[in-house]
Amino acid sequence: MNVVIVGGNECMECKYKSMCSRFGCRAKVFTKEKGAVGKKMGYPDLLILFTDTVSHKMIISAVKEAKRCNIPIARVHASSLSALQKVLAERCPA
């Protein structure tokens, strides 16, 4: 399963990726906007938005692309590892 994470803390990128790999997911993490996020995210199985640490512009861009491609969206207010783990436990098949 492929996951795209938009938002979060820059210093936690590798921890987010390792948490996703524990659940058998490959992850792309976008903590800062470096160009158009919507065009870079590809076609993941799940889009996770950490809404407390992301700009409105990035959210709008990512959500627009997700809706266009029928990608499910999980909105999480906290950007902690435990919040990510909870989302992955609910959404990723075992």
Secondary structure, 3 states (H helix, E strand, C coil): CEEEEECCCHHHHHHHHHHHHHCCCEEEEECCCCCCHHHHCCCCCEEEEEHHHCCHHHHHHHHHHHHHCCCCEEEECCCCHHHHHHHHHHHCCC
